[in-house]
């Protein structure tokens, strides 16, 4: 079987979408060099980290972290390929690496299910997929946690948050989600998954809707963090 794989890699070489270098047979969707170069936030190693603080007073938050800082070129390209360039498996591969690092420190302990941040049906139809579904799949591969996609729906196709001010972001996502199956998440610890967190406005809005179910606890994770930079102790 390895011989067949070697032949396929020789005849149909695969290239990393980030650096365009040829990938080895053990690399999937993104090369090891680009994966290791993503600037880690290591927020999960910081008690009461700045990402968690975004959710204080808003949600019954347990834990929150992001994998890498968004301001680096390789970080932005990773998100772009996952979100816009019809290559969402890049997100799955990166999310798997993220989950492996988080799993080492017990980040997922006590969690019951994964909730990918929902995309409005119009935007999903246009893009062809919800990138958060693919990020959730990478986490599931490591943790075995089930994914629940229809517990909460995005009912309003709101304007993109990308170029909005902090105050505008909050108003732009107000009341855009609707809880559909509260009985499914009653008493559960949910992991809400997004691609990029900036102010946390979108995940807060979704989390508030999820919190309408009795006894829900919420943790949040994203691949990228585009908010105010903080000391990460990234010594790689």
Secondary structure, 3 states (H helix, E strand, C coil): CHHHHHHHHHHCCCECCCCCCECCCCCCCCCHHHHHHCCECCHHHCCCCHHHHCCCCCCCEEEEEEEEECCCHHHHHHHHHHHCCCCCHHHHHHHHHHHHHHHCCCCCCCCCEEEECCCCHHHHHHHCCCHHHHHHHHHHHHHCCEECCCCEEECCCCCCCCCCCHHHHHHHCCCCEEECCHHHHCCCEEEEEEEEECCCHHHHHHHHHHCCCCCCEEEEEEEEECCCCCCCCCCC
